[in-house]
């Protein structure tokens, strides 16, 4: 068992976090940490910022994309990675456009962070290409499975592409929405912002069994330039235990009320509180284990054709000791 002193310190810290702010919400505000010790203070949390809404079908055309990522080979100094992408266009609950063949991409990256940056780039490139091919067809909402953030740690190429993507869609009258399954947003007491709002709403008769959107969270003029649009917290299903961070950049089309009503209408009964279009493309883009193994073999064959196989296998072997011996023993 853990030492008694450790347990007591942890419990005391949690007690101060959860109970230290008392019953008033006025002393609690969201906090956004953006690195280098810099913190942005959000607007004081008020019950009046909750807005209850009902699902409603709109005549909007919604496009969404998702890509899954797999490491084919970890060579220590670099990784060979692959991605599989799917997209879809919906009008209401009807899917009206699907890819004829799921797109696969392959790349070499120096790190895990670089892999996720590459994944963002190919999602944006796929969306821009698809939307250009549809022109002049009408689209209203672009829904992404991520926050609308492109930090300065990303390359100039990626940040330029993200800016082009947002600008291009807004000019076309398309509202861009990013729904995050997890977020590090917190409140001034140290708690998770979403957890705090869920607990606060559970104490209200009006909010407890309702769909709600909480907005505003931060003053948009205080957000750094690599945060695109604005931030809200939304609960799309009254019976769900989950709420999501929702970033949005409005255009001349749907309003915030329209967006949450439409997303609530599209909620997936299998994963309550989460829109079906996002889950659908996520499931389509998943890799099976056998599929990854086949792709590895195909890649090795290409290396053999170019007389690079022996060099490459030496790099693979340089990182395989832990997986070959240590992890094997741990699992036995």
MARFILO-420205 format. One record per residue (C-alpha): residue in one letter; x, z, y. Coordinates in pm, whole numbers. Each point is the difference from the previous one (the first is absolute). Last residue first. Layout:
BEGIN
<r><residu>A</residu><X>X</X><Z>Z</Z><Y>Y</Y></r>
...
***
This chain:
BEGIN
<r><residu>X</residu><X>563</X><Z>-1982</Z><Y>-1395</Y></r>
<r><residu>X</residu><X>-93</X><Z>-80</Z><Y>362</Y></r>
<r><residu>X</residu><X>293</X><Z>187</Z><Y>155</Y></r>
<r><residu>X</residu><X>239</X><Z>-161</Z><Y>-249</Y></r>
<r><residu>X</residu><X>-113</X><Z>-350</Z><Y>98</Y></r>
<r><residu>X</residu><X>25</X><Z>95</Z><Y>367</Y></r>
<r><residu>X</residu><X>367</X><Z>94</Z><Y>-42</Y></r>
<r><residu>X</residu><X>116</X><Z>-281</Z><Y>-227</Y></r>
<r><residu>X</residu><X>-131</X><Z>-347</Z><Y>76</Y></r>
<r><residu>X</residu><X>-180</X><Z>73</Z><Y>329</Y></r>
<r><residu>X</residu><X>297</X><Z>191</Z><Y>143</Y></r>
<r><residu>X</residu><X>261</X><Z>-244</Z><Y>-129</Y></r>
<r><residu>X</residu><X>-188</X><Z>-315</Z><Y>115</Y></r>
<r><residu>X</residu><X>137</X><Z>-36</Z><Y>353</Y></r>
<r><residu>X</residu><X>327</X><Z>-183</Z><Y>-66</Y></r>
<r><residu>X</residu><X>-163</X><Z>-182</Z><Y>-292</Y></r>
<r><residu>X</residu><X>-226</X><Z>-190</Z><Y>241</Y></r>
<r><residu>X</residu><X>297</X><Z>-105</Z><Y>213</Y></r>
<r><residu>X</residu><X>188</X><Z>-125</Z><Y>-307</Y></r>
<r><residu>X</residu><X>-314</X><Z>-183</Z><Y>-110</Y></r>
<r><residu>X</residu><X>1</X><Z>-192</Z><Y>330</Y></r>
<r><residu>X</residu><X>356</X><Z>-125</Z><Y>-35</Y></r>
<r><residu>X</residu><X>-65</X><Z>-105</Z><Y>-361</Y></r>
<r><residu>X</residu><X>-323</X><Z>-182</Z><Y>93</Y></r>
<r><residu>X</residu><X>128</X><Z>-201</Z><Y>296</Y></r>
<r><residu>X</residu><X>70</X><Z>-333</Z><Y>-170</Y></r>
<r><residu>X</residu><X>-284</X><Z>-169</Z><Y>195</Y></r>
<r><residu>X</residu><X>-206</X><Z>-75</Z><Y>-312</Y></r>
<r><residu>X</residu><X>74</X><Z>350</Z><Y>-133</Y></r>
<r><residu>X</residu><X>-134</X><Z>154</Z><Y>320</Y></r>
<r><residu>X</residu><X>-319</X><Z>-201</Z><Y>-42</Y></r>
<r><residu>X</residu><X>-35</X><Z>133</Z><Y>-354</Y></r>
<r><residu>X</residu><X>45</X><Z>354</Z><Y>128</Y></r>
<r><residu>X</residu><X>-287</X><Z>-58</Z><Y>246</Y></r>
<r><residu>X</residu><X>-228</X><Z>-126</Z><Y>-276</Y></r>
<r><residu>X</residu><X>84</X><Z>305</Z><Y>-211</Y></r>
<r><residu>X</residu><X>-81</X><Z>237</Z><Y>285</Y></r>
<r><residu>X</residu><X>-327</X><Z>-185</Z><Y>72</Y></r>
<r><residu>X</residu><X>-102</X><Z>41</Z><Y>-365</Y></r>
<r><residu>X</residu><X>73</X><Z>373</Z><Y>16</Y></r>
<r><residu>X</residu><X>-204</X><Z>33</Z><Y>321</Y></r>
<r><residu>X</residu><X>-298</X><Z>-178</Z><Y>-159</Y></r>
<r><residu>X</residu><X>23</X><Z>219</Z><Y>-310</Y></r>
<r><residu>X</residu><X>-33</X><Z>313</Z><Y>213</Y></r>
<r><residu>X</residu><X>-305</X><Z>-137</Z><Y>181</Y></r>
<r><residu>X</residu><X>35</X><Z>-62</Z><Y>371</Y></r>
<r><residu>X</residu><X>-271</X><Z>86</Z><Y>252</Y></r>
<r><residu>X</residu><X>-106</X><Z>-262</Z><Y>255</Y></r>
<r><residu>X</residu><X>-355</X><Z>-38</Z><Y>-128</Y></r>
<r><residu>X</residu><X>-63</X><Z>375</Z><Y>6</Y></r>
<r><residu>X</residu><X>114</X><Z>27</Z><Y>361</Y></r>
<r><residu>X</residu><X>-207</X><Z>-306</Z><Y>97</Y></r>
<r><residu>X</residu><X>-313</X><Z>171</Z><Y>-134</Y></r>
<r><residu>X</residu><X>78</X><Z>346</Z><Y>134</Y></r>
<r><residu>X</residu><X>35</X><Z>-135</Z><Y>354</Y></r>
<r><residu>X</residu><X>-319</X><Z>-209</Z><Y>-26</Y></r>
<r><residu>X</residu><X>-190</X><Z>301</Z><Y>-148</Y></r>
<r><residu>X</residu><X>41</X><Z>230</Z><Y>300</Y></r>
<r><residu>X</residu><X>96</X><Z>361</Z><Y>-82</Y></r>
<r><residu>X</residu><X>-232</X><Z>301</Z><Y>35</Y></r>
<r><residu>X</residu><X>-94</X><Z>16</Z><Y>-363</Y></r>
<r><residu>X</residu><X>248</X><Z>-171</Z><Y>-238</Y></r>
<r><residu>X</residu><X>-222</X><Z>-150</Z><Y>-272</Y></r>
<r><residu>X</residu><X>-298</X><Z>-38</Z><Y>237</Y></r>
<r><residu>X</residu><X>217</X><Z>-212</Z><Y>237</Y></r>
<r><residu>X</residu><X>-95</X><Z>35</Z><Y>366</Y></r>
<r><residu>X</residu><X>-92</X><Z>-331</Z><Y>164</Y></r>
<r><residu>X</residu><X>-290</X><Z>140</Z><Y>205</Y></r>
<r><residu>X</residu><X>234</X><Z>277</Z><Y>120</Y></r>
<r><residu>X</residu><X>248</X><Z>-265</Z><Y>110</Y></r>
<r><residu>X</residu><X>-275</X><Z>-182</Z><Y>195</Y></r>
<r><residu>X</residu><X>-123</X><Z>313</Z><Y>177</Y></r>
<r><residu>X</residu><X>358</X><Z>106</Z><Y>77</Y></r>
<r><residu>X</residu><X>84</X><Z>-338</Z><Y>155</Y></r>
<r><residu>X</residu><X>-323</X><Z>-42</Z><Y>198</Y></r>
<r><residu>X</residu><X>41</X><Z>342</Z><Y>162</Y></r>
<r><residu>X</residu><X>360</X><Z>-82</Z><Y>97</Y></r>
<r><residu>X</residu><X>-121</X><Z>-326</Z><Y>157</Y></r>
<r><residu>X</residu><X>-3</X><Z>-339</Z><Y>-174</Y></r>
<r><residu>X</residu><X>103</X><Z>-316</Z><Y>189</Y></r>
<r><residu>X</residu><X>188</X><Z>-55</Z><Y>329</Y></r>
<r><residu>X</residu><X>305</X><Z>164</Z><Y>-153</Y></r>
<r><residu>X</residu><X>56</X><Z>359</Z><Y>-106</Y></r>
<r><residu>X</residu><X>327</X><Z>121</Z><Y>-147</Y></r>
<r><residu>X</residu><X>-67</X><Z>269</Z><Y>-259</Y></r>
<r><residu>X</residu><X>177</X><Z>276</Z><Y>-186</Y></r>
<r><residu>X</residu><X>-210</X><Z>198</Z><Y>-248</Y></r>
<r><residu>X</residu><X>129</X><Z>323</Z><Y>-153</Y></r>
<r><residu>X</residu><X>-212</X><Z>76</Z><Y>-300</Y></r>
<r><residu>X</residu><X>-248</X><Z>259</Z><Y>-122</Y></r>
<r><residu>X</residu><X>-42</X><Z>133</Z><Y>-352</Y></r>
<r><residu>X</residu><X>-225</X><Z>247</Z><Y>-180</Y></r>
<r><residu>X</residu><X>-263</X><Z>-268</Z><Y>-50</Y></r>
<r><residu>X</residu><X>-372</X><Z>73</Z><Y>-9</Y></r>
<r><residu>X</residu><X>-67</X><Z>-104</Z><Y>360</Y></r>
<r><residu>X</residu><X>193</X><Z>-327</Z><Y>-45</Y></r>
<r><residu>X</residu><X>200</X><Z>-177</Z><Y>272</Y></r>
<r><residu>X</residu><X>189</X><Z>292</Z><Y>153</Y></r>
<r><residu>X</residu><X>200</X><Z>-130</Z><Y>294</Y></r>
<r><residu>X</residu><X>293</X><Z>122</Z><Y>208</Y></r>
<r><residu>X</residu><X>80</X><Z>-207</Z><Y>309</Y></r>
<r><residu>X</residu><X>318</X><Z>-153</Z><Y>142</Y></r>
<r><residu>X</residu><X>54</X><Z>-268</Z><Y>266</Y></r>
<r><residu>X</residu><X>168</X><Z>-337</Z><Y>33</Y></r>
<r><residu>X</residu><X>352</X><Z>-74</Z><Y>-115</Y></r>
<r><residu>X</residu><X>250</X><Z>282</Z><Y>-32</Y></r>
<r><residu>X</residu><X>346</X><Z>-158</Z><Y>56</Y></r>
<r><residu>X</residu><X>-48</X><Z>43</Z><Y>375</Y></r>
<r><residu>X</residu><X>-6</X><Z>381</Z><Y>-24</Y></r>
<r><residu>X</residu><X>-340</X><Z>172</Z><Y>40</Y></r>
<r><residu>X</residu><X>-62</X><Z>169</Z><Y>335</Y></r>
<r><residu>X</residu><X>-224</X><Z>-276</Z><Y>143</Y></r>
<r><residu>X</residu><X>-218</X><Z>23</Z><Y>-312</Y></r>
<r><residu>X</residu><X>-97</X><Z>360</Z><Y>76</Y></r>
<r><residu>X</residu><X>-6</X><Z>153</Z><Y>-344</Y></r>
<r><residu>X</residu><X>-281</X><Z>96</Z><Y>-238</Y></r>
<r><residu>X</residu><X>-303</X><Z>-159</Z><Y>166</Y></r>
<r><residu>X</residu><X>-199</X><Z>-20</Z><Y>-225</Y></r>
<r><residu>X</residu><X>-120</X><Z>160</Z><Y>-322</Y></r>
<r><residu>X</residu><X>-221</X><Z>-224</Z><Y>-211</Y></r>
<r><residu>X</residu><X>-269</X><Z>144</Z><Y>-220</Y></r>
<r><residu>X</residu><X>-199</X><Z>-54</Z><Y>-316</Y></r>
<r><residu>X</residu><X>-226</X><Z>291</Z><Y>-63</Y></r>
<r><residu>X</residu><X>-56</X><Z>290</Z><Y>-238</Y></r>
<r><residu>X</residu><X>199</X><Z>267</Z><Y>185</Y></r>
<r><residu>X</residu><X>-24</X><Z>-160</Z><Y>345</Y></r>
<r><residu>X</residu><X>-338</X><Z>122</Z><Y>125</Y></r>
<r><residu>X</residu><X>14</X><Z>339</Z><Y>-168</Y></r>
<r><residu>X</residu><X>352</X><Z>57</Z><Y>133</Y></r>
<r><residu>X</residu><X>250</X><Z>213</Z><Y>-194</Y></r>
<r><residu>X</residu><X>100</X><Z>-294</Z><Y>-222</Y></r>
<r><residu>X</residu><X>91</X><Z>-197</Z><Y>314</Y></r>
<r><residu>X</residu><X>273</X><Z>249</Z><Y>90</Y></r>
<r><residu>X</residu><X>144</X><Z>-5</Z><Y>-352</Y></r>
<r><residu>X</residu><X>8</X><Z>-380</Z><Y>-5</Y></r>
<r><residu>X</residu><X>148</X><Z>-5</Z><Y>351</Y></r>
<r><residu>X</residu><X>278</X><Z>241</Z><Y>-98</Y></r>
<r><residu>X</residu><X>80</X><Z>-191</Z><Y>-317</Y></r>
<r><residu>X</residu><X>18</X><Z>-326</Z><Y>195</Y></r>
<r><residu>X</residu><X>235</X><Z>153</Z><Y>258</Y></r>
<r><residu>X</residu><X>221</X><Z>156</Z><Y>-269</Y></r>
<r><residu>X</residu><X>84</X><Z>355</Z><Y>97</Y></r>
<r><residu>X</residu><X>297</X><Z>105</Z><Y>215</Y></r>
<r><residu>X</residu><X>-194</X><Z>208</Z><Y>257</Y></r>
<r><residu>X</residu><X>39</X><Z>-280</Z><Y>259</Y></r>
<r><residu>X</residu><X>-184</X><Z>-249</Z><Y>-218</Y></r>
<r><residu>X</residu><X>145</X><Z>-250</Z><Y>-244</Y></r>
<r><residu>X</residu><X>39</X><Z>-373</Z><Y>-52</Y></r>
<r><residu>X</residu><X>214</X><Z>-68</Z><Y>-307</Y></r>
<r><residu>X</residu><X>-243</X><Z>-254</Z><Y>-140</Y></r>
<r><residu>X</residu><X>-130</X><Z>-111</Z><Y>-337</Y></r>
<r><residu>X</residu><X>-253</X><Z>-260</Z><Y>-115</Y></r>
<r><residu>X</residu><X>45</X><Z>-187</Z><Y>329</Y></r>
<r><residu>X</residu><X>-260</X><Z>-248</Z><Y>130</Y></r>
<r><residu>X</residu><X>129</X><Z>-261</Z><Y>245</Y></r>
<r><residu>X</residu><X>-249</X><Z>-203</Z><Y>202</Y></r>
<r><residu>X</residu><X>61</X><Z>-317</Z><Y>202</Y></r>
<r><residu>X</residu><X>-294</X><Z>-144</Z><Y>196</Y></r>
<r><residu>X</residu><X>-2</X><Z>-381</Z><Y>0</Y></r>
<r><residu>X</residu><X>-94</X><Z>-179</Z><Y>325</Y></r>
<r><residu>X</residu><X>250</X><Z>-283</Z><Y>-57</Y></r>
<r><residu>X</residu><X>223</X><Z>134</Z><Y>277</Y></r>
<r><residu>X</residu><X>-14</X><Z>341</Z><Y>-174</Y></r>
<r><residu>X</residu><X>121</X><Z>-158</Z><Y>-323</Y></r>
<r><residu>X</residu><X>300</X><Z>-177</Z><Y>154</Y></r>
<r><residu>X</residu><X>105</X><Z>304</Z><Y>206</Y></r>
<r><residu>X</residu><X>-7</X><Z>233</Z><Y>-301</Y></r>
<r><residu>X</residu><X>195</X><Z>-242</Z><Y>-222</Y></r>
<r><residu>X</residu><X>250</X><Z>-94</Z><Y>272</Y></r>
<r><residu>X</residu><X>73</X><Z>369</Z><Y>61</Y></r>
<r><residu>X</residu><X>47</X><Z>57</Z><Y>-374</Y></r>
<r><residu>X</residu><X>224</X><Z>-307</Z><Y>-30</Y></r>
<r><residu>X</residu><X>219</X><Z>116</Z><Y>290</Y></r>
<r><residu>X</residu><X>29</X><Z>345</Z><Y>-157</Y></r>
<r><residu>X</residu><X>100</X><Z>-152</Z><Y>-333</Y></r>
<r><residu>X</residu><X>263</X><Z>-234</Z><Y>146</Y></r>
<r><residu>X</residu><X>138</X><Z>270</Z><Y>231</Y></r>
<r><residu>X</residu><X>64</X><Z>210</Z><Y>-310</Y></r>
<r><residu>X</residu><X>-188</X><Z>319</Z><Y>-79</Y></r>
<r><residu>X</residu><X>140</X><Z>334</Z><Y>120</Y></r>
<r><residu>X</residu><X>-191</X><Z>-60</Z><Y>324</Y></r>
<r><residu>X</residu><X>-325</X><Z>83</Z><Y>-181</Y></r>
<r><residu>X</residu><X>-277</X><Z>-251</Z><Y>-79</Y></r>
<r><residu>X</residu><X>-327</X><Z>194</Z><Y>-7</Y></r>
<r><residu>X</residu><X>-353</X><Z>-123</Z><Y>-64</Y></r>
<r><residu>X</residu><X>-49</X><Z>246</Z><Y>-284</Y></r>
<r><residu>X</residu><X>-37</X><Z>-150</Z><Y>-346</Y></r>
<r><residu>X</residu><X>-249</X><Z>-156</Z><Y>-242</Y></r>
<r><residu>X</residu><X>-97</X><Z>-276</Z><Y>239</Y></r>
<r><residu>X</residu><X>-342</X><Z>-129</Z><Y>108</Y></r>
<r><residu>X</residu><X>-30</X><Z>-310</Z><Y>220</Y></r>
<r><residu>X</residu><X>-343</X><Z>-13</Z><Y>162</Y></r>
<r><residu>X</residu><X>-198</X><Z>-282</Z><Y>165</Y></r>
<r><residu>X</residu><X>96</X><Z>-331</Z><Y>-155</Y></r>
<r><residu>X</residu><X>-152</X><Z>-335</Z><Y>98</Y></r>
<r><residu>X</residu><X>118</X><Z>-329</Z><Y>-145</Y></r>
<r><residu>X</residu><X>203</X><Z>-213</Z><Y>244</Y></r>
<r><residu>X</residu><X>240</X><Z>58</Z><Y>-166</Y></r>
<r><residu>X</residu><X>1</X><Z>103</Z><Y>-364</Y></r>
<r><residu>X</residu><X>354</X><Z>-128</Z><Y>-61</Y></r>
<r><residu>X</residu><X>126</X><Z>199</Z><Y>299</Y></r>
<r><residu>X</residu><X>-168</X><Z>315</Z><Y>-135</Y></r>
<r><residu>X</residu><X>166</X><Z>-44</Z><Y>-339</Y></r>
<r><residu>X</residu><X>345</X><Z>-59</Z><Y>152</Y></r>
<r><residu>X</residu><X>-31</X><Z>301</Z><Y>233</Y></r>
<r><residu>X</residu><X>-123</X><Z>221</Z><Y>-284</Y></r>
<r><residu>X</residu><X>276</X><Z>-105</Z><Y>-238</Y></r>
<r><residu>X</residu><X>268</X><Z>50</Z><Y>265</Y></r>
<r><residu>X</residu><X>-136</X><Z>349</Z><Y>80</Y></r>
<r><residu>X</residu><X>0</X><Z>103</Z><Y>-367</Y></r>
<r><residu>X</residu><X>348</X><Z>-152</Z><Y>-45</Y></r>
<r><residu>X</residu><X>137</X><Z>201</Z><Y>289</Y></r>
<r><residu>X</residu><X>-152</X><Z>330</Z><Y>-109</Y></r>
<r><residu>X</residu><X>155</X><Z>-39</Z><Y>-346</Y></r>
<r><residu>X</residu><X>338</X><Z>-75</Z><Y>157</Y></r>
<r><residu>X</residu><X>-23</X><Z>326</Z><Y>195</Y></r>
<r><residu>X</residu><X>-92</X><Z>182</Z><Y>-320</Y></r>
<r><residu>X</residu><X>307</X><Z>-141</Z><Y>-175</Y></r>
<r><residu>X</residu><X>225</X><Z>83</Z><Y>295</Y></r>
<r><residu>X</residu><X>-106</X><Z>364</Z><Y>-30</Y></r>
<r><residu>X</residu><X>91</X><Z>-1</Z><Y>-372</Y></r>
<r><residu>X</residu><X>347</X><Z>-130</Z><Y>79</Y></r>
<r><residu>X</residu><X>238</X><Z>-298</Z><Y>13</Y></r>
<r><residu>X</residu><X>-259</X><Z>-271</Z><Y>-69</Y></r>
<r><residu>X</residu><X>2</X><Z>-312</Z><Y>-221</Y></r>
<r><residu>X</residu><X>-326</X><Z>-197</Z><Y>-7</Y></r>
<r><residu>X</residu><X>-277</X><Z>-140</Z><Y>-217</Y></r>
<r><residu>X</residu><X>-352</X><Z>-122</Z><Y>88</Y></r>
<r><residu>X</residu><X>-313</X><Z>-54</Z><Y>-207</Y></r>
<r><residu>X</residu><X>-325</X><Z>-151</Z><Y>126</Y></r>
<r><residu>X</residu><X>-318</X><Z>37</Z><Y>-203</Y></r>
<r><residu>X</residu><X>-142</X><Z>-341</Z><Y>-85</Y></r>
<r><residu>X</residu><X>-326</X><Z>-146</Z><Y>135</Y></r>
<r><residu>X</residu><X>-8</X><Z>273</Z><Y>262</Y></r>
<r><residu>X</residu><X>-351</X><Z>132</Z><Y>69</Y></r>
<r><residu>X</residu><X>-269</X><Z>-87</Z><Y>256</Y></r>
<r><residu>X</residu><X>-371</X><Z>83</Z><Y>33</Y></r>
<r><residu>X</residu><X>-13</X><Z>354</Z><Y>-132</Y></r>
<r><residu>X</residu><X>-351</X><Z>129</Z><Y>53</Y></r>
<r><residu>X</residu><X>-45</X><Z>364</Z><Y>99</Y></r>
<r><residu>X</residu><X>-45</X><Z>-80</Z><Y>370</Y></r>
<r><residu>X</residu><X>189</X><Z>-319</Z><Y>65</Y></r>
<r><residu>X</residu><X>323</X><Z>38</Z><Y>-185</Y></r>
<r><residu>X</residu><X>335</X><Z>-179</Z><Y>9</Y></r>
<r><residu>X</residu><X>264</X><Z>80</Z><Y>-258</Y></r>
<r><residu>X</residu><X>372</X><Z>41</Z><Y>-42</Y></r>
<r><residu>X</residu><X>240</X><Z>57</Z><Y>-288</Y></r>
<r><residu>X</residu><X>372</X><Z>48</Z><Y>-4</Y></r>
<r><residu>X</residu><X>262</X><Z>65</Z><Y>-267</Y></r>
<r><residu>X</residu><X>340</X><Z>135</Z><Y>97</Y></r>
<r><residu>X</residu><X>343</X><Z>-11</Z><Y>-157</Y></r>
<r><residu>X</residu><X>317</X><Z>200</Z><Y>47</Y></r>
<r><residu>X</residu><X>369</X><Z>-46</Z><Y>-74</Y></r>
<r><residu>X</residu><X>168</X><Z>314</Z><Y>126</Y></r>
<r><residu>X</residu><X>330</X><Z>57</Z><Y>180</Y></r>
<r><residu>X</residu><X>308</X><Z>220</Z><Y>4</Y></r>
<r><residu>X</residu><X>-117</X><Z>179</Z><Y>-315</Y></r>
<r><residu>X</residu><X>-97</X><Z>-304</Z><Y>-202</Y></r>
<r><residu>X</residu><X>-364</X><Z>92</Z><Y>-52</Y></r>
<r><residu>X</residu><X>-166</X><Z>-292</Z><Y>-178</Y></r>
<r><residu>X</residu><X>-357</X><Z>-134</Z><Y>-5</Y></r>
<r><residu>X</residu><X>-128</X><Z>254</Z><Y>250</Y></r>
<r><residu>X</residu><X>-374</X><Z>-40</Z><Y>43</Y></r>
<r><residu>X</residu><X>-222</X><Z>-32</Z><Y>306</Y></r>
<r><residu>X</residu><X>-372</X><Z>-52</Z><Y>38</Y></r>
<r><residu>X</residu><X>-151</X><Z>-206</Z><Y>278</Y></r>
<r><residu>X</residu><X>-336</X><Z>33</Z><Y>173</Y></r>
<r><residu>X</residu><X>-204</X><Z>-226</Z><Y>223</Y></r>
<r><residu>X</residu><X>-330</X><Z>25</Z><Y>189</Y></r>
<r><residu>X</residu><X>-232</X><Z>-236</Z><Y>183</Y></r>
<r><residu>X</residu><X>-342</X><Z>95</Z><Y>138</Y></r>
<r><residu>X</residu><X>-270</X><Z>-238</Z><Y>120</Y></r>
<r><residu>X</residu><X>-263</X><Z>189</Z><Y>194</Y></r>
<r><residu>X</residu><X>-377</X><Z>-34</Z><Y>-31</Y></r>
<r><residu>X</residu><X>-32</X><Z>379</Z><Y>15</Y></r>
<r><residu>X</residu><X>-130</X><Z>224</Z><Y>-275</Y></r>
<r><residu>X</residu><X>-66</X><Z>356</Z><Y>107</Y></r>
<r><residu>X</residu><X>127</X><Z>330</Z><Y>-127</Y></r>
<r><residu>X</residu><X>-119</X><Z>297</Z><Y>205</Y></r>
<r><residu>X</residu><X>181</X><Z>187</Z><Y>277</Y></r>
<r><residu>X</residu><X>92</X><Z>353</Z><Y>108</Y></r>
<r><residu>X</residu><X>240</X><Z>37</Z><Y>292</Y></r>
<r><residu>X</residu><X>256</X><Z>278</Z><Y>17</Y></r>
<r><residu>X</residu><X>167</X><Z>32</Z><Y>340</Y></r>
<r><residu>X</residu><X>-259</X><Z>260</Z><Y>107</Y></r>
<r><residu>X</residu><X>144</X><Z>241</Z><Y>-256</Y></r>
<r><residu>X</residu><X>311</X><Z>13</Z><Y>215</Y></r>
<r><residu>X</residu><X>368</X><Z>-26</Z><Y>-95</Y></r>
<r><residu>X</residu><X>217</X><Z>4</Z><Y>311</Y></r>
<r><residu>X</residu><X>150</X><Z>-346</Z><Y>71</Y></r>
<r><residu>X</residu><X>331</X><Z>-81</Z><Y>-160</Y></r>
<r><residu>X</residu><X>348</X><Z>127</Z><Y>74</Y></r>
<r><residu>X</residu><X>280</X><Z>-249</Z><Y>-59</Y></r>
<r><residu>X</residu><X>318</X><Z>147</Z><Y>-148</Y></r>
<r><residu>X</residu><X>364</X><Z>-112</Z><Y>30</Y></r>
<r><residu>X</residu><X>245</X><Z>189</Z><Y>-221</Y></r>
<r><residu>X</residu><X>200</X><Z>-316</Z><Y>-71</Y></r>
<r><residu>X</residu><X>-296</X><Z>-146</Z><Y>-183</Y></r>
<r><residu>X</residu><X>-359</X><Z>-97</Z><Y>79</Y></r>
<r><residu>X</residu><X>-181</X><Z>326</Z><Y>-62</Y></r>
<r><residu>X</residu><X>-372</X><Z>-32</Z><Y>80</Y></r>
<r><residu>X</residu><X>-188</X><Z>325</Z><Y>58</Y></r>
<r><residu>X</residu><X>-376</X><Z>44</Z><Y>7</Y></r>
<r><residu>X</residu><X>-149</X><Z>287</Z><Y>203</Y></r>
<r><residu>X</residu><X>-116</X><Z>356</Z><Y>-68</Y></r>
<r><residu>X</residu><X>-66</X><Z>259</Z><Y>273</Y></r>
<r><residu>X</residu><X>-344</X><Z>-144</Z><Y>73</Y></r>
<r><residu>X</residu><X>-109</X><Z>24</Z><Y>-364</Y></r>
<r><residu>X</residu><X>-89</X><Z>368</Z><Y>28</Y></r>
<r><residu>X</residu><X>-43</X><Z>195</Z><Y>-322</Y></r>
<r><residu>X</residu><X>348</X><Z>149</Z><Y>-18</Y></r>
<r><residu>X</residu><X>315</X><Z>-209</Z><Y>32</Y></r>
<r><residu>X</residu><X>200</X><Z>226</Z><Y>-228</Y></r>
<r><residu>X</residu><X>-223</X><Z>-40</Z><Y>-302</Y></r>
<r><residu>X</residu><X>124</X><Z>-313</Z><Y>-174</Y></r>
<r><residu>X</residu><X>359</X><Z>-22</Z><Y>123</Y></r>
<r><residu>X</residu><X>56</X><Z>374</Z><Y>38</Y></r>
<r><residu>X</residu><X>-130</X><Z>58</Z><Y>-351</Y></r>
<r><residu>X</residu><X>209</X><Z>-289</Z><Y>-132</Y></r>
<r><residu>X</residu><X>319</X><Z>154</Z><Y>141</Y></r>
<r><residu>X</residu><X>-96</X><Z>342</Z><Y>-135</Y></r>
<r><residu>X</residu><X>-69</X><Z>-145</Z><Y>-344</Y></r>
<r><residu>X</residu><X>338</X><Z>-177</Z><Y>-7</Y></r>
<r><residu>X</residu><X>188</X><Z>311</Z><Y>113</Y></r>
<r><residu>X</residu><X>-183</X><Z>218</Z><Y>-254</Y></r>
<r><residu>X</residu><X>75</X><Z>-241</Z><Y>-284</Y></r>
<r><residu>X</residu><X>369</X><Z>-16</Z><Y>90</Y></r>
<r><residu>X</residu><X>27</X><Z>381</Z><Y>20</Y></r>
<r><residu>X</residu><X>-167</X><Z>41</Z><Y>-341</Y></r>
<r><residu>X</residu><X>254</X><Z>-226</Z><Y>-170</Y></r>
<r><residu>X</residu><X>-166</X><Z>-290</Z><Y>-181</Y></r>
<r><residu>X</residu><X>-111</X><Z>47</Z><Y>-361</Y></r>
***
